């Protein structure tokens, strides 16, 4: 009998939650299905068990960084149409700290400049080997989109947001935490957490075309964790120095924000179907 791994069970729960929301009319009735996957590195993992990639080892000089698990909380998705420049900026503190309203949205079946979906929060367990894990799906109105925006989200019991409260009931350790990485640095175990809360804007190159309601589009969100704990000069930094008050706090947060890429990926190999992954 095939056993379901904890990661597969978590992803099935995410898809089930989103499907329940969609049945309540959260997506446009005329929309096409866009399936999102997450990955950290390209390559074909065919013939190799996922158990072969339970950790990710990085070396620089005499330093050895091992990542055993990397989990992050994402909330909301927004696509910007190619022909529109009116997708509003929403980097205000109020917007990023709570659920917020992204203005024009995709829930009404109309062709807005920004197709937005106030969905989640979702806890994503990033696969540390080649390939991707399927995460969630949404219905998107027809159109051509050249930018994807998602939030790295810090859920909080103080936000007064019902979705945060429900999420934290299942994941209390993420109260005030958006990212949690567990591993070791030069043999010393660490647990890195951050309350980083930010909207990430990722160019879609080439733009993604959603043709009609019969079209299924696969998009991969690639998070390049290999550069998170790097000083930019080929050296690794100790994750314990990137915690609150640490000397590398801002460096690692900046690295995280630059690590997001998104592209069409119909064969689910964590590579852009049309060229460069680093958009």
C-alpha positions as protocol buffer text, in pm:
chain_id: "A"
residue {
  index: 1
  type: UNK
  ca { x: 0 y: 0 z: 0 }
}
residue {
  index: 2
  type: UNK
  ca { x: 129 y: 346 z: -91 }
}
residue {
  index: 3
  type: UNK
  ca { x: 195 y: 554 z: 220 }
}
residue {
  index: 4
  type: UNK
  ca { x: 118 y: 925 z: 216 }
}
residue {
  index: 5
  type: UNK
  ca { x: 411 y: 1129 z: 346 }
}
residue {
  index: 6
  type: UNK
  ca { x: 357 y: 1420 z: 588 }
}
residue {
  index: 7
  type: UNK
  ca { x: 445 y: 1665 z: 308 }
}
residue {
  index: 8
  type: UNK
  ca { x: 192 y: 1508 z: 71 }
}
residue {
  index: 9
  type: UNK
  ca { x: -73 y: 1516 z: 344 }
}
residue {
  index: 10
  type: UNK
  ca { x: -7 y: 1885 z: 407 }
}
residue {
  index: 11
  type: UNK
  ca { x: -30 y: 1969 z: 38 }
}
residue {
  index: 12
  type: UNK
  ca { x: -352 y: 1769 z: 5 }
}
residue {
  index: 13
  type: UNK
  ca { x: -495 y: 1971 z: 293 }
}
residue {
  index: 14
  type: UNK
  ca { x: -400 y: 2297 z: 120 }
}
residue {
  index: 15
  type: UNK
  ca { x: -564 y: 2192 z: -208 }
}
residue {
  index: 16
  type: UNK
  ca { x: -873 y: 2073 z: -20 }
}
residue {
  index: 17
  type: UNK
  ca { x: -904 y: 2402 z: 167 }
}
residue {
  index: 18
  type: UNK
  ca { x: -876 y: 2606 z: -153 }
}
residue {
  index: 19
  type: UNK
  ca { x: -1127 y: 2382 z: -332 }
}
residue {
  index: 20
  type: UNK
  ca { x: -1372 y: 2440 z: -48 }
}
residue {
  index: 21
  type: UNK
  ca { x: -1325 y: 2815 z: -80 }
}
residue {
  index: 22
  type: UNK
  ca { x: -1367 y: 2800 z: -459 }
}
residue {
  index: 23
  type: UNK
  ca { x: -1696 y: 2615 z: -427 }
}
residue {
  index: 24
  type: UNK
  ca { x: -1823 y: 2912 z: -231 }
}
residue {
  index: 25
  type: UNK
  ca { x: -1764 y: 3148 z: -523 }
}
residue {
  index: 26
  type: UNK
  ca { x: -1424 y: 3294 z: -438 }
}
residue {
  index: 27
  type: UNK
  ca { x: -1311 y: 3268 z: -802 }
}
residue {
  index: 28
  type: UNK
  ca { x: -1466 y: 3403 z: -1120 }
}
residue {
  index: 29
  type: UNK
  ca { x: -1709 y: 3166 z: -1288 }
}
residue {
  index: 30
  type: UNK
  ca { x: -1552 y: 3232 z: -1628 }
}
residue {
  index: 31
  type: UNK
  ca { x: -1198 y: 3168 z: -1507 }
}
residue {
  index: 32
  type: UNK
  ca { x: -944 y: 2917 z: -1624 }
}
residue {
  index: 33
  type: UNK
  ca { x: -767 y: 2696 z: -1372 }
}
residue {
  index: 34
  type: UNK
  ca { x: -413 y: 2802 z: -1281 }
}
residue {
  index: 35
  type: UNK
  ca { x: -226 y: 2544 z: -1075 }
}
residue {
  index: 36
  type: UNK
  ca { x: 65 y: 2662 z: -860 }
}
residue {
  index: 37
  type: UNK
  ca { x: 358 y: 2444 z: -761 }
}
residue {
  index: 38
  type: UNK
  ca { x: 658 y: 2529 z: -543 }
}
residue {
  index: 39
  type: UNK
  ca { x: 1020 y: 2427 z: -584 }
}
residue {
  index: 40
  type: UNK
  ca { x: 1372 y: 2530 z: -489 }
}
residue {
  index: 41
  type: UNK
  ca { x: 1589 y: 2398 z: -772 }
}
residue {
  index: 42
  type: UNK
  ca { x: 1552 y: 2281 z: -1128 }
}
residue {
  index: 43
  type: UNK
  ca { x: 1634 y: 1939 z: -1265 }
}
residue {
  index: 44
  type: UNK
  ca { x: 1465 y: 1612 z: -1338 }
}
residue {
  index: 45
  type: UNK
  ca { x: 1414 y: 1392 z: -1035 }
}
residue {
  index: 46
  type: UNK
  ca { x: 1281 y: 1102 z: -1243 }
}
residue {
  index: 47
  type: UNK
  ca { x: 1379 y: 767 z: -1100 }
}
residue {
  index: 48
  type: UNK
  ca { x: 1485 y: 917 z: -767 }
}
residue {
  index: 49
  type: UNK
  ca { x: 1277 y: 894 z: -453 }
}
residue {
  index: 50
  type: UNK
  ca { x: 1185 y: 1216 z: -276 }
}
residue {
  index: 51
  type: UNK
  ca { x: 1342 y: 1053 z: 29 }
}
residue {
  index: 52
  type: UNK
  ca { x: 1676 y: 1111 z: -141 }
}
residue {
  index: 53
  type: UNK
  ca { x: 1628 y: 1487 z: -97 }
}
residue {
  index: 54
  type: UNK
  ca { x: 1531 y: 1526 z: 268 }
}
residue {
  index: 55
  type: UNK
  ca { x: 1798 y: 1792 z: 314 }
}
residue {
  index: 56
  type: UNK
  ca { x: 2001 y: 2043 z: 116 }
}
residue {
  index: 57
  type: UNK
  ca { x: 2375 y: 2079 z: 182 }
}
residue {
  index: 58
  type: UNK
  ca { x: 2569 y: 2393 z: 91 }
}
residue {
  index: 59
  type: UNK
  ca { x: 2947 y: 2430 z: 118 }
}
residue {
  index: 60
  type: UNK
  ca { x: 3168 y: 2740 z: 111 }
}
residue {
  index: 61
  type: UNK
  ca { x: 3529 y: 2712 z: 222 }
}
residue {
  index: 62
  type: UNK
  ca { x: 3527 y: 2528 z: 553 }
}
residue {
  index: 63
  type: UNK
  ca { x: 3163 y: 2616 z: 626 }
}
residue {
  index: 64
  type: UNK
  ca { x: 2884 y: 2360 z: 580 }
}
residue {
  index: 65
  type: UNK
  ca { x: 2517 y: 2460 z: 592 }
}
residue {
  index: 66
  type: UNK
  ca { x: 2252 y: 2189 z: 593 }
}
residue {
  index: 67
  type: UNK
  ca { x: 1884 y: 2274 z: 550 }
}
residue {
  index: 68
  type: UNK
  ca { x: 1653 y: 1997 z: 669 }
}
residue {
  index: 69
  type: UNK
  ca { x: 1319 y: 2176 z: 629 }
}
residue {
  index: 70
  type: UNK
  ca { x: 1214 y: 2515 z: 496 }
}
residue {
  index: 71
  type: UNK
  ca { x: 854 y: 2625 z: 543 }
}
residue {
  index: 72
  type: UNK
  ca { x: 693 y: 2956 z: 461 }
}
residue {
  index: 73
  type: UNK
  ca { x: 352 y: 3115 z: 485 }
}
residue {
  index: 74
  type: UNK
  ca { x: 205 y: 3271 z: 171 }
}
residue {
  index: 75
  type: UNK
  ca { x: -121 y: 3458 z: 140 }
}
residue {
  index: 76
  type: UNK
  ca { x: -307 y: 3602 z: -158 }
}
residue {
  index: 77
  type: UNK
  ca { x: -224 y: 3600 z: -527 }
}
residue {
  index: 78
  type: UNK
  ca { x: -242 y: 3883 z: -775 }
}
residue {
  index: 79
  type: UNK
  ca { x: -182 y: 3888 z: -1151 }
}
residue {
  index: 80
  type: UNK
  ca { x: -117 y: 4213 z: -1343 }
}
residue {
  index: 81
  type: UNK
  ca { x: -239 y: 4233 z: -1701 }
}
residue {
  index: 82
  type: UNK
  ca { x: 11 y: 4321 z: -1974 }
}
residue {
  index: 83
  type: UNK
  ca { x: -207 y: 4595 z: -2120 }
}
residue {
  index: 84
  type: UNK
  ca { x: -272 y: 4769 z: -1787 }
}
residue {
  index: 85
  type: UNK
  ca { x: -47 y: 4983 z: -1570 }
}
residue {
  index: 86
  type: UNK
  ca { x: -315 y: 5056 z: -1312 }
}
residue {
  index: 87
  type: UNK
  ca { x: -231 y: 4771 z: -1074 }
}
residue {
  index: 88
  type: UNK
  ca { x: -210 y: 4970 z: -747 }
}
residue {
  index: 89
  type: UNK
  ca { x: 86 y: 4955 z: -512 }
}
residue {
  index: 90
  type: UNK
  ca { x: -8 y: 4807 z: -178 }
}
residue {
  index: 91
  type: UNK
  ca { x: 310 y: 4813 z: 28 }
}
residue {
  index: 92
  type: UNK
  ca { x: 155 y: 5002 z: 317 }
}
residue {
  index: 93
  type: UNK
  ca { x: 207 y: 4862 z: 666 }
}
residue {
  index: 94
  type: UNK
  ca { x: -167 y: 4814 z: 712 }
}
residue {
  index: 95
  type: UNK
  ca { x: -193 y: 4615 z: 392 }
}
residue {
  index: 96
  type: UNK
  ca { x: 102 y: 4389 z: 461 }
}
residue {
  index: 97
  type: UNK
  ca { x: 20 y: 4316 z: 824 }
}
residue {
  index: 98
  type: UNK
  ca { x: -339 y: 4211 z: 770 }
}
residue {
  index: 99
  type: UNK
  ca { x: -570 y: 4053 z: 516 }
}
residue {
  index: 100
  type: UNK
  ca { x: -630 y: 4382 z: 343 }
}
residue {
  index: 101
  type: UNK
  ca { x: -820 y: 4456 z: 25 }
}
residue {
  index: 102
  type: UNK
  ca { x: -616 y: 4454 z: -291 }
}
residue {
  index: 103
  type: UNK
  ca { x: -857 y: 4684 z: -468 }
}
residue {
  index: 104
  type: UNK
  ca { x: -952 y: 4553 z: -812 }
}
residue {
  index: 105
  type: UNK
  ca { x: -993 y: 4180 z: -786 }
}
residue {
  index: 106
  type: UNK
  ca { x: -1062 y: 3868 z: -987 }
}
residue {
  index: 107
  type: UNK
  ca { x: -1356 y: 3749 z: -782 }
}
residue {
  index: 108
  type: UNK
  ca { x: -1617 y: 3923 z: -993 }
}
residue {
  index: 109
  type: UNK
  ca { x: -1551 y: 3772 z: -1337 }
}
residue {
  index: 110
  type: UNK
  ca { x: -1456 y: 4109 z: -1487 }
}
residue {
  index: 111
  type: UNK
  ca { x: -1129 y: 4196 z: -1663 }
}
residue {
  index: 112
  type: UNK
  ca { x: -968 y: 4418 z: -1400 }
}
residue {
  index: 113
  type: UNK
  ca { x: -613 y: 4550 z: -1427 }
}
residue {
  index: 114
  type: UNK
  ca { x: -528 y: 4325 z: -1134 }
}
residue {
  index: 115
  type: UNK
  ca { x: -682 y: 3985 z: -1083 }
}
residue {
  index: 116
  type: UNK
  ca { x: -658 y: 3933 z: -707 }
}
residue {
  index: 117
  type: UNK
  ca { x: -750 y: 3650 z: -474 }
}
residue {
  index: 118
  type: UNK
  ca { x: -763 y: 3692 z: -99 }
}
residue {
  index: 119
  type: UNK
  ca { x: -684 y: 3327 z: -27 }
}
residue {
  index: 120
  type: UNK
  ca { x: -484 y: 3150 z: 240 }
}
residue {
  index: 121
  type: UNK
  ca { x: -278 y: 3168 z: 455 }
}
residue {
  index: 122
  type: UNK
  ca { x: -101 y: 2859 z: 320 }
}
residue {
  index: 123
  type: UNK
  ca { x: 189 y: 2685 z: 490 }
}
residue {
  index: 124
  type: UNK
  ca { x: 420 y: 2559 z: 215 }
}
residue {
  index: 125
  type: UNK
  ca { x: 682 y: 2291 z: 287 }
}
residue {
  index: 126
  type: UNK
  ca { x: 943 y: 2362 z: 20 }
}
residue {
  index: 127
  type: UNK
  ca { x: 1089 y: 2055 z: -154 }
}
residue {
  index: 128
  type: UNK
  ca { x: 1468 y: 2068 z: -119 }
}
residue {
  index: 129
  type: UNK
  ca { x: 1548 y: 1851 z: -422 }
}
residue {
  index: 130
  type: UNK
  ca { x: 1482 y: 1881 z: -797 }
}
residue {
  index: 131
  type: UNK
  ca { x: 1126 y: 1909 z: -922 }
}
residue {
  index: 132
  type: UNK
  ca { x: 821 y: 2064 z: -760 }
}
residue {
  index: 133
  type: UNK
  ca { x: 536 y: 1991 z: -523 }
}
residue {
  index: 134
  type: UNK
  ca { x: 186 y: 2095 z: -626 }
}
residue {
  index: 135
  type: UNK
  ca { x: 52 y: 2351 z: -382 }
}
residue {
  index: 136
  type: UNK
  ca { x: -281 y: 2508 z: -480 }
}
residue {
  index: 137
  type: UNK
  ca { x: -507 y: 2611 z: -768 }
}
residue {
  index: 138
  type: UNK
  ca { x: -718 y: 2917 z: -845 }
}
residue {
  index: 139
  type: UNK
  ca { x: -952 y: 3026 z: -1124 }
}
residue {
  index: 140
  type: UNK
  ca { x: -824 y: 3326 z: -1320 }
}
residue {
  index: 141
  type: UNK
  ca { x: -1008 y: 3537 z: -1578 }
}
residue {
  index: 142
  type: UNK
  ca { x: -888 y: 3519 z: -1937 }
}
residue {
  index: 143
  type: UNK
  ca { x: -607 y: 3755 z: -2031 }
}
residue {
  index: 144
  type: UNK
  ca { x: -231 y: 3791 z: -2060 }
}
residue {
  index: 145
  type: UNK
  ca { x: -35 y: 3862 z: -1743 }
}
residue {
  index: 146
  type: UNK
  ca { x: 322 y: 3986 z: -1703 }
}
residue {
  index: 147
  type: UNK
  ca { x: 355 y: 4003 z: -1325 }
}
residue {
  index: 148
  type: UNK
  ca { x: 267 y: 3784 z: -1028 }
}
residue {
  index: 149
  type: UNK
  ca { x: 240 y: 3925 z: -678 }
}
residue {
  index: 150
  type: UNK
  ca { x: 221 y: 3713 z: -363 }
}
residue {
  index: 151
  type: UNK
  ca { x: 260 y: 3794 z: 5 }
}
residue {
  index: 152
  type: UNK
  ca { x: 508 y: 3647 z: 245 }
}
residue {
  index: 153
  type: UNK
  ca { x: 262 y: 3655 z: 533 }
}
residue {
  index: 154
  type: UNK
  ca { x: 314 y: 3684 z: 908 }
}
residue {
  index: 155
  type: UNK
  ca { x: -4 y: 3550 z: 1072 }
}
residue {
  index: 156
  type: UNK
  ca { x: -91 y: 3694 z: 1410 }
}
residue {
  index: 157
  type: UNK
  ca { x: -353 y: 3630 z: 1674 }
}
residue {
  index: 158
  type: UNK
  ca { x: -358 y: 4008 z: 1729 }
}
residue {
  index: 159
  type: UNK
  ca { x: -458 y: 4087 z: 1370 }
}
residue {
  index: 160
  type: UNK
  ca { x: -828 y: 4021 z: 1430 }
}
residue {
  index: 161
  type: UNK
  ca { x: -834 y: 3835 z: 1099 }
}
residue {
  index: 162
  type: UNK
  ca { x: -1051 y: 3524 z: 1105 }
}
residue {
  index: 163
  type: UNK
  ca { x: -829 y: 3347 z: 851 }
}
residue {
  index: 164
  type: UNK
  ca { x: -522 y: 3405 z: 1066 }
}
residue {
  index: 165
  type: UNK
  ca { x: -704 y: 3275 z: 1373 }
}
residue {
  index: 166
  type: UNK
  ca { x: -809 y: 2957 z: 1191 }
}
residue {
  index: 167
  type: UNK
  ca { x: -459 y: 2905 z: 1050 }
}
residue {
  index: 168
  type: UNK
  ca { x: -291 y: 2953 z: 1389 }
}
residue {
  index: 169
  type: UNK
  ca { x: -530 y: 2710 z: 1555 }
}
residue {
  index: 170
  type: UNK
  ca { x: -367 y: 2443 z: 1335 }
}
residue {
  index: 171
  type: UNK
  ca { x: -15 y: 2593 z: 1338 }
}
residue {
  index: 172
  type: UNK
  ca { x: 35 y: 2785 z: 1667 }
}
residue {
  index: 173
  type: UNK
  ca { x: 413 y: 2791 z: 1623 }
}
residue {
  index: 174
  type: UNK
  ca { x: 367 y: 3037 z: 1334 }
}
residue {
  index: 175
  type: UNK
  ca { x: 217 y: 3316 z: 1543 }
}
residue {
  index: 176
  type: UNK
  ca { x: 427 y: 3614 z: 1429 }
}
residue {
  index: 177
  type: UNK
  ca { x: 637 y: 3385 z: 1206 }
}
residue {
  index: 178
  type: UNK
  ca { x: 630 y: 3378 z: 826 }
}
residue {
  index: 179
  type: UNK
  ca { x: 932 y: 3155 z: 758 }
}
residue {
  index: 180
  type: UNK
  ca { x: 1089 y: 2871 z: 953 }
}
residue {
  index: 181
  type: UNK
  ca { x: 1408 y: 2692 z: 844 }
}
residue {
  index: 182
  type: UNK
  ca { x: 1561 y: 2404 z: 1041 }
}
residue {
  index: 183
  type: UNK
  ca { x: 1910 y: 2264 z: 989 }
}
residue {
  index: 184
  type: UNK
  ca { x: 2269 y: 2286 z: 1107 }
}
residue {
  index: 185
  type: UNK
  ca { x: 2566 y: 2516 z: 1051 }
}
residue {
  index: 186
  type: UNK
  ca { x: 2907 y: 2355 z: 1090 }
}
residue {
  index: 187
  type: UNK
  ca { x: 2744 y: 2078 z: 1291 }
}
residue {
  index: 188
  type: UNK
  ca { x: 2551 y: 2307 z: 1528 }
}
residue {
  index: 189
  type: UNK
  ca { x: 2170 y: 2276 z: 1498 }
}
residue {
  index: 190
  type: UNK
  ca { x: 1967 y: 2591 z: 1434 }
}
residue {
  index: 191
  type: UNK
  ca { x: 1606 y: 2697 z: 1391 }
}
residue {
  index: 192
  type: UNK
  ca { x: 1581 y: 3017 z: 1191 }
}
residue {
  index: 193
  type: UNK
  ca { x: 1253 y: 3208 z: 1207 }
}
residue {
  index: 194
  type: UNK
  ca { x: 1152 y: 3547 z: 1076 }
}
residue {
  index: 195
  type: UNK
  ca { x: 845 y: 3764 z: 1092 }
}
residue {
  index: 196
  type: UNK
  ca { x: 920 y: 3910 z: 748 }
}
residue {
  index: 197
  type: UNK
  ca { x: 599 y: 4039 z: 592 }
}
residue {
  index: 198
  type: UNK
  ca { x: 617 y: 4165 z: 236 }
}
residue {
  index: 199
  type: UNK
  ca { x: 454 y: 4157 z: -105 }
}
residue {
  index: 200
  type: UNK
  ca { x: 680 y: 3995 z: -362 }
}
residue {
  index: 201
  type: UNK
  ca { x: 648 y: 4109 z: -725 }
}
residue {
  index: 202
  type: UNK
  ca { x: 777 y: 3864 z: -981 }
}
residue {
  index: 203
  type: UNK
  ca { x: 799 y: 3935 z: -1353 }
}
residue {
  index: 204
  type: UNK
  ca { x: 648 y: 3665 z: -1574 }
}
residue {
  index: 205
  type: UNK
  ca { x: 884 y: 3626 z: -1871 }
}
residue {
  index: 206
  type: UNK
  ca { x: 734 y: 3558 z: -2116 }
}
residue {
  index: 207
  type: UNK
  ca { x: 388 y: 3673 z: -2005 }
}
residue {
  index: 208
  type: UNK
  ca { x: 139 y: 3400 z: -1921 }
}
residue {
  index: 209
  type: UNK
  ca { x: -168 y: 3378 z: -2141 }
}
residue {
  index: 210
  type: UNK
  ca { x: -491 y: 3239 z: -1998 }
}
residue {
  index: 211
  type: UNK
  ca { x: -699 y: 3169 z: -2307 }
}
residue {
  index: 212
  type: UNK
  ca { x: -1042 y: 3045 z: -2193 }
}
residue {
  index: 213
  type: UNK
  ca { x: -1224 y: 2843 z: -1931 }
}
residue {
  index: 214
  type: UNK
  ca { x: -1104 y: 2517 z: -2085 }
}
residue {
  index: 215
  type: UNK
  ca { x: -737 y: 2609 z: -2042 }
}
residue {
  index: 216
  type: UNK
  ca { x: -526 y: 2470 z: -1758 }
}
residue {
  index: 217
  type: UNK
  ca { x: -205 y: 2662 z: -1684 }
}
residue {
  index: 218
  type: UNK
  ca { x: 76 y: 2542 z: -1457 }
}
residue {
  index: 219
  type: UNK
  ca { x: 289 y: 2803 z: -1279 }
}
residue {
  index: 220
  type: UNK
  ca { x: 585 y: 2727 z: -1055 }
}
residue {
  index: 221
  type: UNK
  ca { x: 692 y: 2957 z: -774 }
}
residue {
  index: 222
  type: UNK
  ca { x: 1063 y: 2889 z: -737 }
}
residue {
  index: 223
  type: UNK
  ca { x: 1225 y: 2993 z: -409 }
}
residue {
  index: 224
  type: UNK
  ca { x: 1603 y: 2978 z: -441 }
}
residue {
  index: 225
  type: UNK
  ca { x: 1695 y: 2896 z: -81 }
}
residue {
  index: 226
  type: UNK
  ca { x: 2061 y: 2841 z: -178 }
}
residue {
  index: 227
  type: UNK
  ca { x: 2124 y: 3215 z: -149 }
}
residue {
  index: 228
  type: UNK
  ca { x: 1939 y: 3287 z: 174 }
}
residue {
  index: 229
  type: UNK
  ca { x: 2241 y: 3252 z: 404 }
}
residue {
  index: 230
  type: UNK
  ca { x: 2503 y: 3397 z: 170 }
}
residue {
  index: 231
  type: UNK
  ca { x: 2699 y: 3720 z: 208 }
}
residue {
  index: 232
  type: UNK
  ca { x: 2700 y: 3776 z: -169 }
}
residue {
  index: 233
  type: UNK
  ca { x: 3074 y: 3713 z: -197 }
}
residue {
  index: 234
  type: UNK
  ca { x: 3068 y: 3335 z: -200 }
}
residue {
  index: 235
  type: UNK
  ca { x: 3068 y: 3293 z: 178 }
}
residue {
  index: 236
  type: UNK
  ca { x: 2802 y: 3148 z: 407 }
}
residue {
  index: 237
  type: UNK
  ca { x: 2668 y: 3325 z: 716 }
}
residue {
  index: 238
  type: UNK
  ca { x: 2561 y: 3155 z: 1036 }
}
residue {
  index: 239
  type: UNK
  ca { x: 2177 y: 3156 z: 1045 }
}
residue {
  index: 240
  type: UNK
  ca { x: 2190 y: 3228 z: 1418 }
}
residue {
  index: 241
  type: UNK
  ca { x: 2331 y: 3571 z: 1332 }
}
residue {
  index: 242
  type: UNK
  ca { x: 2022 y: 3651 z: 1122 }
}
residue {
  index: 243
  type: UNK
  ca { x: 1768 y: 3626 z: 1404 }
}
residue {
  index: 244
  type: UNK
  ca { x: 1606 y: 3936 z: 1553 }
}
residue {
  index: 245
  type: UNK
  ca { x: 1885 y: 4175 z: 1657 }
}
residue {
  index: 246
  type: UNK
  ca { x: 2152 y: 3975 z: 1474 }
}
residue {
  index: 247
  type: UNK
  ca { x: 2418 y: 4137 z: 1257 }
}
residue {
  index: 248
  type: UNK
  ca { x: 2293 y: 3957 z: 947 }
}
residue {
  index: 249
  type: UNK
  ca { x: 1921 y: 4018 z: 1001 }
}
residue {
  index: 250
  type: UNK
  ca { x: 1878 y: 4262 z: 712 }
}
residue {
  index: 251
  type: UNK
  ca { x: 2115 y: 4072 z: 482 }
}
residue {
  index: 252
  type: UNK
  ca { x: 1921 y: 3745 z: 505 }
}
residue {
  index: 253
  type: UNK
  ca { x: 1582 y: 3916 z: 479 }
}
residue {
  index: 254
  type: UNK
  ca { x: 1700 y: 4090 z: 162 }
}
residue {
  index: 255
  type: UNK
  ca { x: 1828 y: 3758 z: 25 }
}
residue {
  index: 256
  type: UNK
  ca { x: 1491 y: 3597 z: 92 }
}
residue {
  index: 257
  type: UNK
  ca { x: 1302 y: 3871 z: -88 }
}
residue {
  index: 258
  type: UNK
  ca { x: 1524 y: 3834 z: -396 }
}
residue {
  index: 259
  type: UNK
  ca { x: 1487 y: 3455 z: -406 }
}
residue {
  index: 260
  type: UNK
  ca { x: 1134 y: 3441 z: -553 }
}
residue {
  index: 261
  type: UNK
  ca { x: 1081 y: 3360 z: -922 }
}
residue {
  index: 262
  type: UNK
  ca { x: 773 y: 3246 z: -1111 }
}
residue {
  index: 263
  type: UNK
  ca { x: 720 y: 3100 z: -1458 }
}
residue {
  index: 264
  type: UNK
  ca { x: 505 y: 2867 z: -1665 }
}
residue {
  index: 265
  type: UNK
  ca { x: 609 y: 2510 z: -1599 }
}
residue {
  index: 266
  type: UNK
  ca { x: 383 y: 2256 z: -1769 }
}
residue {
  index: 267
  type: UNK
  ca { x: 622 y: 1961 z: -1719 }
}
residue {
  index: 268
  type: UNK
  ca { x: 678 y: 2044 z: -1350 }
}
residue {
  index: 269
  type: UNK
  ca { x: 1058 y: 2031 z: -1359 }
}
residue {
  index: 270
  type: UNK
  ca { x: 1110 y: 2369 z: -1186 }
}
residue {
  index: 271
  type: UNK
  ca { x: 1242 y: 2522 z: -1508 }
}
residue {
  index: 272
  type: UNK
  ca { x: 1084 y: 2799 z: -1714 }
}
residue {
  index: 273
  type: UNK
  ca { x: 921 y: 2641 z: -2020 }
}
residue {
  index: 274
  type: UNK
  ca { x: 1041 y: 2941 z: -2225 }
}
residue {
  index: 275
  type: UNK
  ca { x: 1392 y: 3012 z: -2101 }
}
residue {
  index: 276
  type: UNK
  ca { x: 1552 y: 3167 z: -1795 }
}
residue {
  index: 277
  type: UNK
  ca { x: 1415 y: 3076 z: -1452 }
}
residue {
  index: 278
  type: UNK
  ca { x: 1551 y: 3394 z: -1290 }
}
residue {
  index: 279
  type: UNK
  ca { x: 1301 y: 3654 z: -1398 }
}
